[in-house]
Amino acid sequence: MSRVENYINDELKKHKKLCFALLDSENHGDIASVAKKVEMLGASAILVGGSSAIDQLDLDKLVLSIKSAISIPVILFPGNVTGVSPNADAILFTSLLNSEDPYFISGAQALGALLVKKYKIEPLPTGYIIIGENTTAWFIGRAKGIPFEKSNIAVMYSLAAQYLGMRFVYLEAGSGAKRNVSTEMISDVRKYFDGLLIVGGGIRDSEIAKQLVNAGADIIVIGTLLETDPDWEKKFVEIISAIRS
């Protein structure tokens, strides 16, 4: 483990449950200002990326802009090899385990690995599992989405991720998802997976956030709320308060 992973574990010891903010340059104007606000409101890290392609030079400028405004880690959440920036603190080095396209399981990872090594970006080995269908991540990643009610399949993929050496699992309903990952699925995965469990997609208020962390999520990711809700700052504060209470 290195600096960012140690920081995450220290934050978990301090707060028990964490919230990461996911920022997509395509959906934010002054993204550095948004990053500064979410840090002040209690986010433990900023995820930068998304499923759609982004120019690598623009990504570098974006990461530098965010880092100039905040002190918490900036972690890349790439949808492809273009999502690697030398200026980030770490990268969710994800394998989309339930993709039907080998490119998203190991191909893109092989292409990006030397860049991660060259830029000395800290990799956070992550099993990425898409739940449900009809979201951007599902479409771009050509995933065979796990039905929301099929917890046993999510358990199998999560345990496989652990046995493959991945210390993080990310259960993803997708940006703008109409429903979130169920508490039953999170609880079932938690019984078997020993690493850090991240859950994102469809988390719109503090009540949902509280249910997810009570079920066993270590980290929740908030993205669409920050982009679409004019009252997002108030709701973000409520989410932080709910998961830490």
C-alpha positions in Angstrom: 0.0 0.0 0.0 1.1 3.5 -0.7 0.3 7.1 0.3 -3.3 7.4 -1.0 -4.4 3.9 0.0 -3.0 4.5 3.5 -4.8 7.9 3.6 -8.1 6.2 2.7 -7.6 3.6 5.4 -6.8 6.4 7.9 -9.9 8.3 6.9 -12.0 5.1 7.4 -10.5 4.7 10.9 -11.5 8.3 11.6 -14.9 8.6 10.0 -15.9 4.9 9.6 -17.6 5.7 6.3 -16.5 7.9 3.4 -17.9 9.9 0.5 -16.0 10.5 -2.7 -17.2 13.2 -5.2 -17.1 12.2 -8.9 -16.5 15.1 -11.2 -16.8 15.0 -15.0 -15.4 17.9 -16.9 -18.2 17.6 -19.5 -20.8 18.3 -16.9 -19.2 21.1 -14.8 -18.2 24.6 -15.6 -15.7 25.8 -13.0 -14.8 22.3 -11.8 -12.1 23.5 -9.5 -14.6 25.6 -7.6 -16.9 22.6 -7.2 -14.0 20.5 -6.0 -13.1 23.1 -3.4 -16.7 23.2 -2.2 -17.1 19.4 -1.8 -13.8 19.3 0.1 -15.1 21.9 2.5 -18.3 20.0 2.9 -16.6 16.7 3.8 -15.6 14.7 0.7 -12.5 12.6 1.4 -11.3 12.4 -2.2 -12.2 13.6 -5.7 -12.7 11.1 -8.5 -12.1 12.5 -12.0 -13.3 10.8 -15.1 -16.3 9.2 -16.6 -17.2 6.7 -19.3 -17.0 9.0 -22.3 -13.7 9.8 -24.0 -11.8 12.9 -23.0 -8.7 14.5 -24.5 -5.6 13.6 -22.5 -4.2 17.1 -22.6 -7.5 18.6 -21.4 -7.5 16.0 -18.6 -4.0 17.0 -17.5 -5.1 20.7 -17.3 -8.3 19.7 -15.5 -6.4 17.6 -12.8 -3.9 20.4 -12.3 -6.8 22.9 -11.9 -8.4 20.8 -9.2 -5.2 20.1 -7.4 -4.5 23.8 -7.1 -7.8 24.3 -5.3 -7.8 21.3 -2.8 -5.6 19.3 -0.5 -7.5 15.9 -0.6 -6.4 13.3 -3.2 -7.4 13.5 -6.8 -8.0 9.9 -8.0 -8.5 9.1 -11.7 -11.6 7.0 -12.6 -10.8 6.3 -16.3 -13.2 5.0 -18.8 -10.4 4.3 -21.2 -6.6 4.7 -21.7 -7.1 8.4 -22.4 -8.1 8.8 -18.8 -4.6 8.6 -17.5 -3.0 11.9 -16.2 0.5 12.2 -14.8 -0.7 14.9 -12.4 -3.2 12.7 -10.4 -2.4 11.3 -7.0 -3.8 7.8 -7.8 -5.9 5.9 -10.2 -8.7 3.4 -9.7 -7.0 0.7 -11.8 -10.2 -1.0 -12.7 -11.1 -4.2 -14.5 -14.7 -4.3 -15.7 -15.2 -7.8 -14.6 -18.6 -8.4 -16.1 -17.9 -6.9 -19.5 -18.5 -9.0 -22.6 -15.5 -7.3 -24.3 -12.0 -8.5 -23.2 -10.7 -5.0 -23.9 -12.4 -3.6 -20.8 -11.4 -6.6 -18.6 -7.6 -6.6 -19.4 -6.9 -5.0 -22.8 -7.2 -1.3 -21.8 -5.4 -2.1 -18.6 -2.4 -3.6 -20.4 -2.3 -0.5 -22.7 -2.4 1.9 -19.8 -0.2 0.1 -17.4 3.1 1.5 -18.7 1.7 5.0 -18.5 0.8 4.4 -14.8 4.3 3.1 -14.2 6.0 6.0 -16.1 4.0 8.7 -14.4 4.4 7.1 -11.0 0.6 7.2 -10.3 -0.4 5.1 -7.4 -2.7 2.2 -8.7 -5.7 1.2 -6.5 -6.5 -2.4 -7.8 -10.3 -2.4 -8.3 -12.8 -4.9 -9.5 -15.5 -2.8 -11.3 -18.9 -4.5 -11.5 -21.8 -2.9 -13.3 -25.3 -3.5 -11.8 -28.3 -3.0 -14.1 -28.5 -1.7 -17.6 -29.1 1.3 -19.9 -26.5 3.6 -18.4 -23.4 5.1 -20.1 -21.0 2.9 -18.2 -23.0 -0.2 -19.2 -23.2 0.8 -22.8 -19.6 2.0 -23.3 -18.2 -0.9 -21.3 -20.3 -3.5 -23.1 -21.3 -5.0 -19.7 -23.6 -7.9 -19.1 -25.2 -5.9 -16.3 -26.0 -7.9 -13.2 -29.8 -7.7 -12.4 -30.4 -5.7 -9.2 -32.2 -8.6 -7.6 -29.4 -11.1 -8.3 -27.1 -10.6 -5.3 -25.5 -14.0 -5.6 -23.9 -13.0 -9.0 -22.4 -9.8 -7.5 -21.0 -11.9 -4.6 -19.3 -14.3 -7.1 -17.7 -11.5 -9.0 -16.6 -9.7 -5.8 -15.1 -12.8 -4.4 -13.3 -13.5 -7.7 -11.9 -9.9 -7.6 -10.5 -10.6 -4.1 -8.9 -13.9 -5.2 -7.4 -12.0 -8.1 -5.7 -9.7 -5.6 -7.9 -6.7 -5.9 -8.3 -4.7 -2.7 -11.3 -2.6 -3.8 -14.6 -3.6 -5.4 -16.8 -0.9 -7.0 -20.5 -1.8 -7.4 -21.7 0.6 -10.0 -25.4 1.3 -10.9 -24.2 4.0 -13.3 -24.3 7.8 -13.5 -27.9 9.0 -13.6 -29.2 5.5 -12.7 -32.9 5.5 -11.8 -32.2 3.2 -8.9 -29.3 2.5 -6.6 -27.6 -0.8 -5.8 -29.8 -2.6 -3.3 -29.0 -2.9 0.4 -29.5 -6.6 0.1 -26.8 -6.9 -2.6 -24.4 -4.8 -0.6 -25.0 -6.8 2.5 -24.5 -10.1 0.7 -21.3 -8.9 -0.9 -20.0 -7.6 2.4 -20.4 -11.0 3.9 -17.8 -12.5 1.5 -15.6 -9.6 0.2 -12.9 -8.6 2.7 -11.6 -5.5 0.9 -12.9 -1.9 0.6 -16.4 -1.8 -0.9 -17.3 1.3 -3.0 -20.9 1.9 -4.2 -22.0 4.4 -6.7 -25.0 5.4 -8.9 -28.5 6.6 -8.1 -27.6 8.0 -4.6 -29.7 11.1 -4.4 -30.2 11.8 -0.7 -29.0 11.2 2.8 -31.6 8.4 3.5 -30.3 6.3 0.6 -26.7 7.0 1.6 -27.4 5.9 5.2 -29.0 2.7 4.1 -26.1 1.8 1.8 -23.4 2.3 4.4 -25.4 0.5 7.1 -25.6 -2.4 4.6 -21.8 -2.5 4.4 -20.5 0.0 1.9 -17.3 1.6 3.0 -17.3 4.4 0.4 -20.1 6.0 -1.5 -19.7 8.0 -4.7 -21.8 11.1 -5.5 -21.7 12.4 -9.0 -25.0 13.2 -10.8 -26.4 15.0 -7.8 -23.6 17.6 -8.0 -24.4 18.1 -11.7 -28.2 18.3 -11.7 -29.5 19.4 -8.4 -29.5 23.2 -7.7 -29.7 22.4 -4.0 -26.7 19.9 -4.1 -24.6 21.6 -1.4 -27.3 21.2 1.2 -27.9 17.6 0.2 -24.2 16.8 0.1 -23.8 18.0 3.7 -26.8 15.9 4.8 -25.3 12.8 3.1 -21.9 13.3 4.9 -23.7 13.8 8.2 -25.9 10.7 7.6 -23.0 8.3 6.8 -20.9 9.4 9.7 -23.6 9.4 12.3 
